Amino acid sequence: MFQIFKKRKGKGSNKKKKFPILTDLDGNQLHVGDKVISMRYDLEECIIVESDNGLVYESVGSREKVSWVKMIDASTDCQKVKKIP
């Protein structure tokens, strides 16, 4: 009638994580699982991985992880990486 008692969605509802759209320096779109070459933090070859804290770049050699936020290029808003075809 007046909809005083509305159904609420619980905190555990079926929410999918929304990740930002990442692009490399050449403008190629990046996705989870892509291999890239990092231009920062001496990571060299990396894989984009989904973690509890969001997207991270994991180095193939040293297994060091860096958040995607730290890889943003301030002048272009792209990631400081180049996608490996």
NORWO-V720619 format. One line per field, one symbol per residue. psi: psi as a letter, one per 40 degrees, with the letter a starting at -180 (. if undefined). burial: + if it has 16 or more other C-alpha atoms within 10 Angstrom, else -. Layout:
psi = ???
burial = ???
This chain:
psi = cefdgihihidfighihhiihhiadeehhiiheihihieiefdbhihhihadeahihhhddeeihhiddeehhddeeiifihhh.
burial = ---------------------++++----++---++++----+++++++-----+++++-----++++--++-----++++++--
